């Protein structure tokens, strides 16, 4: 064995020794807490109770406390070495929840461990089909992103850079009564009307706009946290926003701060691609992007209560080589006559529909 080989072995041995010492010191410095859910499985149904058993590798007298956090909110604390916490899934709702167990020693040193719990809905959505009641003209150049009635007048927000706008439209004649065009760099998304203001999202600019309802004058801009803006509605108090994921956010219309979040789930999985939104009689209705389906969501829990299958509706419009016309997008509820209207991107028609319960 030559000197170079001996030298390399010596360096390697020293590095291994150093790393082992560091790991040993790390383990001695940081308490290790394990989380063992019972029953242990990947998916739970809302309403189940899960016993979270926690153990820490510390000697008696060295532990100051163990804390349990669910989605960053502390729910439990104790100074016993062996602990268990009953996680009631009904208290936290459906969706993905991050569990953190944090153990702290008497000297203030803390160690954390994490687990993830997926909770799905405990109900099967009611299935609906539809009946076309009436048809109205729709501008085929409108890349529909938002659709909403207010005081019996129809408002529409459209997208794509260079052609994004908001409109006030006569439903029966398709006449544009008022419009405001966004600057070319913006891709307009969902709109909603609250307190005599029109709120609008943009797709990737992370900016929202606020307009005067009567004049369409731009009053304010605001920034949102999501990487993308998709759908927007309101419940009379809060803005309700989608971003193309399974998440729906409640936003204060004055401060623009997030108030809470729900995750949309059915009995088998997350439901993503939540797009255009409409608040109808205490429920959130949502287009699923690139699908002929509207889902009806419980705003308190995120559970899907109903699914409306609109397959075939696009076949009633003029056929085109433009694939963008195949996208169903736009839900409007007129509280004056309590009727439901739907359309799609670049569609020549708006449809008034009636739901029919599917008993199959």
N, C-alpha and C positions, 0 to 999 in steps of 0.2 A: 504494500500500500504506500503510495508516494505521499509527499508532504501536502500537495494540493488536495488530495482525496481526504487526508486526515483533517485538514483545515476545514473543508466543506462539511464533513460529518460533525465537527465540533460546533460550527456555526448553526447547523440544523438542530443539533441537540440543545444548544443554548436557547434557540428560538422556541422550541417545543416546551422546554422547561419554563421559560418566561410566560408563554401563553397559558400553560396549565396553572401556574401560580396566579396569573391574572384572573382566570376563571374561578379558581378556588377562592381567591379573595373576594371576587364578585359575589359568589354564592354566600360567602360568610357575611358580606356587607348587606345584601339585599334579601329580605324575606321572600320565600317562594310560596305563593298561594295557588292551590288548585281549585277548579270549579268542576263539580261533577253533577250534571242535571239528572234527576230521576223522575219519570222514565227518560232514558237517554235515546233520542232519535233526532232525525234531521228536521222534521216538520211537525208542528203542533197545530191543533185546531183551537181557535179562540174559545175561551171558556174553560180550557184545561188548567189544572194547577200543576206546577213543576216544583219539585223540591230541589233547591240548589245547595248541595253539600260542599262545604269549603274547609280545606285543611291547610295549615301553614307549617313549614319545617322550622319551627322555633322551639326553644326550651321554655319551660314554665317560667313565668316572671319576666321574660324578655319582650313580650308582645304588649304594645300599647292599645291597638285597636285594629279591627277589620271593618272595612266599609264596602258596601255593595252599591254600585251605580247601574242604572238602566238608562241608556241613551243620555249619559252625562248627568242624570239626576240621581242624587243619593237617596236610597230607599231603605237602607239598613246599616246599623253600626253596632259593634259588640267588641268586648275585650277578651273573649274566650278563644282558646286555641282551635277548638273544633266548633264549627257553626253550621247552621242550615237556615235557609230563607225560603219561604213559600212564595214563589213567583206566580201571581194570578194573572193569566194572560188577558183576561177580560179587562183588567185595569189599564193595560198598555195598548190594547187594540191590535189590529192585524198588521202584518208587515215584518220587516227585519228589525230586530232589536239587539243592541250591543250590550252585553253584560260585562262589567268590570269589577273584579274583586281587588281591593287595595289593602295590603297589610302594612302596618307601621310599627316599628320597634320603639322601645323606650328611648333610644338615642335619636329618634326622629327619622331614621332611614326607612324609606318606603319601597315596596315592590308591588307591581301590578300584574294581573293576569286577566285574559279576555276570553269570552266565548260569545257565540252568535246564536240567536234563537229566531227561527222563522215561524210566524204564526199566520195561519190562513183562515179564511172565512168558514163559518159553521153552517152557512145556508147555501142552497142552490138557487141561482138566479131564475126568476120567472121569465119564460121565453115569450117573445112577441113577434108577430109579423105585422104587416101594414096594409092599409087600404088608401089609395089615392082619392082624395075628396075633390081637390081642385088644382089647377095648374096656372102659374103666372109667369110672365116673361122675365128673363134674367139676362143681364149683359154678358155676352160670351167673352168679353175681354177682361172680366173681373175675376181675378185669381182669389177667390173668396177665402178669407181667414177668420172673419168674425161676422156674426149676423145677430141683430137684436132689435126688438120692438120697444118703443117708448112713446107713451101717449098716442098709441095707435099709428105711429109713424115708424118706418123701417130704416134702420141704420146698418151700413155694411162697411167692413174694413177689408182692404185687399192687399196682396203682397207682391213680391218680386221687386228687385232694385230697378228704379227708373219708372215704375208704374204703380207704386204703392199709394193708397189714398184712403180717405174715409168719406162716406157718402150718406146723404139723407135722400131716400128714394120713395116714390109713389109705387106701392106694390102693384096696383092694378094696371098702371100705364108704363111702368119701368122708367118713368121720367126722373132724372136726377134733379133734385130741388136745391141741393147744396153740396159742395165738395171742398176738400182740402187735400192737396197733394204733398206727400212727403218729399224731402230732398232725395236725390237719386241714390245716395249711399245707404239709404235705409230700406230694409225689407219689412214691411208692415205685417203684424200678426193679429192676435185676438183683440177685440174691443169690448167694452162694457160701459154702461151709463149709470152713474150714481151721483146724487146731489147736484143735478144740473151740470155735470161734467162728463165728458167722454174720456175714458182711459184707454190707452192703446199700448200694446207691446211691440217690440221689434224682435226679429229672429235671432241675430247673433251679435247685435251691438250692445246688449245688456242695458238698454235704455228704454224707459217708458215715457209716453207723452200724455199730457193732460190738456184737454181743450174745453172751451166754453161750449155748452150744448147748443146754444142758440146761434152764436156767431161763428163757431169753429175756430175762434182765435186761440192760438197756442198760449196756454197759461203757465205751464211748468213742465219740467222734465224730472225723471227720477231714475235711479239705478237699482237693479235687482241682482240678487246673488247668483241665480241660475245661469248656466252657460248659454242657455237658449230660452227665448220666450215663445210660447205656442198659443194656448187658449186663455181666455179671460172672461169671467162673469162676476156676479156679486150676489150677496144674500140680503142686501139692504143695509148692511153694516160694514162688511169687509170685502175687499177685492179677493177673488179666488182665481188662482193662476196655475196653469200646467206648463211643463217644460219638456214634454216628450218622453218622460220617464214614467214610473208608476206613482210619482209624488204629485200631490196637489197642495198648494201653499195658500194660507190665509194671510193677507197683507193689509195692514192698516192704511186706509186711503188718504190719511193726512200726514203720517210720518213715514209711510212706505216701509215700515219695519215688519218683518215676518212675525206673525202672532202665533201660528201653529202650523203643523203639517200633518196630512194624512197620507197613507199609502194604500193604493187601490189593489185589492186582492179579490179573487173568487175562491172557490173551495179547493182549487188545485194549484194555483200559482199566483205570482204577481201578474198584473195586467199593465203592460207598458204601452208606449206610443199614445198616451192620453193627449188628445188634441183639442179641438174647439169645444168650448164649454157653454152650457146654459143652465141657469138655476130655475127649476120648475116645481112649484108647490113643495118646497122644502127638500128637494132632491137635486143632485148634480147630474145633468145629462152630458155625455161626452162622446164625441167622435173618436174612433180608434183609427189612427192614421193608416191609410192604405188597406182598410178593411171596410166592408159594407155593413158595419155594426155600430150601433149606438148603445152604450152601457149606461145604466141608471145606478148612481152611487149614493150610498148613505153618507151624508156629509160629516156625521159624528164619528163613524168607525172606519170608513174606507171600503166597507163591504159592497160588492156589486149585488144589487137587489134585482135587477132586471137586465135583459139583453134584447135589443130590437134588431131583428135580421132584416136589412134593407136590400138584400140580394135581388137583383133584377131591376132596381129603380133606375140605374144608369142606362139600362137597355131601352127605356122609354124616351130618352133624348136622342137627338140626331147623332148618328155614328160619325166618328172622326178618327183620323190617323194620329191625332194628338193624344198620347197616352196620359197626359196630365188631366184630361177630361174624365178619366176613370176614378178620380179621387173624390169620394163623398166628403164634403166639409161645409158645415154651416147649419146650425140649429137655432131656430128662433121661436120663442113662445110669446104669443100676444095675450096678455092678461085681460084685455078688453073683451075679446070674444072667446078666450080660452082655447085657441087653436094652435096647432104645432106646424111649423114650416121647416123644410129642409132643402138644401141645394148642394152643389159641388163646385169645385174649382173649374171655371170656364164653362159651366153648364148654361144652356139657353133657357132653363126653366127653374122656377122655385115651386116646390110641391107642398100643398097642404095635405097632411096625412092623418089618419086615424089608426090607433093601435088596435091590434086584434091578438088576443091571447092565443098562443100556440099550444094546443092540448096534446100534440104528438110527443 
